[in-house]
Amino acid sequence: MDARSRGQADGTDPADQWVLNPETGEYELRLNDSAEQPRTPRPRSAPRTGPAPTAPTAPARVPGQRGRRAAPAAEDTPGPGSRKRKQRRSGRKKTLMWTGGVLGLVLVGGSAFAYYWYDRLYGNIDTVDIGDVGSDEAVADGPVNLLIIGNDVRTGEGNEAYGNRTNVTGHADTTLLFHVSEDRTNATVMSIPRDLMIDIPDCESKQSDGSVKKIPGSTVPTKFNESYGVDGRDPGCTMLTVEEITGLELDHFMMFDFNAVKTLSTAVGGVKVCLDKPIKDLDGGSGLDLPAGESTIQGEDALSFLRNRHGLKNESDLDRIEMQQKFVASMLRQLKEDTLDSPSKMLDVADAATKSLTVDKGIGSPSKLLALAKELGKIDLKNITMMTMPVKDNPDEPTPVTVVPDPDKAPKVFSMLQSDVSFTEVKKKEKDAKNKQAKLLEGTRAEASEIRVDVLNGGGPAGAAQDTLNWLQTSQGVARSSNKGNAPADVDKTRLEYAPNQADQARKLADLMGLPASAMKPGTTDADATTSMTLTLGPDFTKAGVSIAPPKKVDVEQSRADEKMCEK
């Protein structure tokens, strides 16, 4: 349905009657016969409840301690919409391709037209009940972890040519883990290879009759793409699989099929891509035929581009992932530069996106998607890092066709995500690195033999205190250490409590243990010469000799969402 057929009898598109007021930065309704009406600003968004995001100080969320989702409440009725004040010269018009279209609702809020679109978009969205997995809040405090699942189901016109025609449920094909920082200054988008060999955990799937099917996990390493669609596994099973791989707790999922690529790329007016050399795969699986240099693609060509392996380095899935990331980045820029200023285009994008969208109930309405989109929209494209999960060829295969996690780099990436460490140079992060807490690690160090410390287990693995004691005494020279058993109460993270005159001992122990600055808990009163510091091991402690502090960087190939494909 085009814009004209949605409009009034005179051919006017109602979306085009919303005009930006440069004095207020708000969109206002201007009817053709009421041009002289006073400019009354539309209502703005209600302030977000709870404290504003700050540097990470809240306890880390622990996987497995979620509350079961509450029974679904009646959907909130669409009220007057609002639009965030436009920044006049900063160009901070940001969104994401999979939720950005929903922002179009804001531009037409409070009218019958808005209600029509709200109802239409609500009817487009499919939801899946994934039980206890994920969050029942659209946007909770702290970091947000969103899983984007590209379903390779072949339903839809023209899609039967892409692979297995009998695939009626699809698999987890292109999968992106989207980590949004707690302070909303940056995000990391990590692609997970479909051919990654991992252990799929046990999971449960809600059936149409309300019963719950228990699905056993894999008994041997299995391709990641089988975490969805095989043996009745639903997107919740894929989320649990990613949690097992990364150690992160996921909040929501969004799943798109092949049709989404075609409709979204068309709705934004095409996506610019760039090739070093031409690709001609007329007899292959993709049917792609593109020249070298820049091209604008949409519809079937866009899907062929994302599915193509022909002519790419090793013609592998990893090569294809790299091209997919560049395509996503290009679409983000297209939305930012050409779409957000046009209400009619935004609604077209929202309609296209939601028609091919399946989500969990926590974000299963336009208003909830809008709340999530607003949070994601705070991030500048230059601060969105795109990467592929570090992997290496599967050593169990004579001629490797699958991959396994890189044993050195992958844990470092996961540790940075778990600790909400930015992969980009964000000014706020640089400022945080120089704050008072970080300075606790600056200064002189005592000798290991001078350290006096009592070790307690406050939520670490069983036997952690004794293992740490043995390690400190036998390999680190910390003879004045003792095991005090279990702590009176569990802690959220490992902590080291010490007196001001023990700071040099504390810094040395932090070096040995790999403690982050956040673990340092100085007191206010000096201790006598025989008093020990107290080291309480928390759930972030894994093993003696393994650093608790996340790495500040890791050597993996990265790109930024604001980088253009044709720029060298």
Sequence and secondary structure as in RCSB ss.txt:
>XXXX:A:sequence
MDARSRGQADGTDPADQWVLNPETGEYELRLNDSAEQPRTPRPRSAPRTGPAPTAPTAPARVPGQRGRRAAPAAE
DTPGPGSRKRKQRRSGRKKTLMWTGGVLGLVLVGGSAFAYYWYDRLYGNIDTVDIGDVGSDEAVADGPVNLLIIG
NDVRTGEGNEAYGNRTNVTGHADTTLLFHVSEDRTNATVMSIPRDLMIDIPDCESKQSDGSVKKIPGSTVPTKFN
ESYGVDGRDPGCTMLTVEEITGLELDHFMMFDFNAVKTLSTAVGGVKVCLDKPIKDLDGGSGLDLPAGESTIQGE
DALSFLRNRHGLKNESDLDRIEMQQKFVASMLRQLKEDTLDSPSKMLDVADAATKSLTVDKGIGSPSKLLALAKE
LGKIDLKNITMMTMPVKDNPDEPTPVTVVPDPDKAPKVFSMLQSDVSFTEVKKKEKDAKNKQAKLLEGTRAEASE
IRVDVLNGGGPAGAAQDTLNWLQTSQGVARSSNKGNAPADVDKTRLEYAPNQADQARKLADLMGLPASAMKPGTT
DADATTSMTLTLGPDFTKAGVSIAPPKKVDVEQSRADEKMCEK
>XXXX:A:secstr
  HHHHS TTS  GGGGEEEETTTTEEEE  TT TTS           SS    SS S    TT           
            TTT      TTTGGGGHHHHTTTSHHHHHHHHHHHHH EEE  TTSS SSSS SS EEEEEEE
E    STTGGGSS TT SS  EEEEEEEEE TTSS EEEEEE TTBEE    EEEE TTS EEEE   SS EEGG
GGTTSTT  HHHHHHHHHHHH     EEEEE HHHHHHHHHHTT EEEEESS EE TTSSS  EE SEEEEE TH
HHHHHHH  TTSTT SHHHHHHHHHHHHHHHHHHIIIIITT HHHHHHHHHHHHHTEEEEGGG SHHHHHHHHHH
HTTS GGGEEEEE  EEE TT SS  SEEE TTHHHHHHHHHHTT  SS  HHHHHHTTSTTGGGG S    GGG
 EEEEEESSSSTTHHHHHHHHHHHHS   EEEEEEE SS  SS EEEE GGGHHHHHHHHHHHT  GGGEEE SS
   TT  EEEEE TT  STTS  S  S     EEETT  TT  
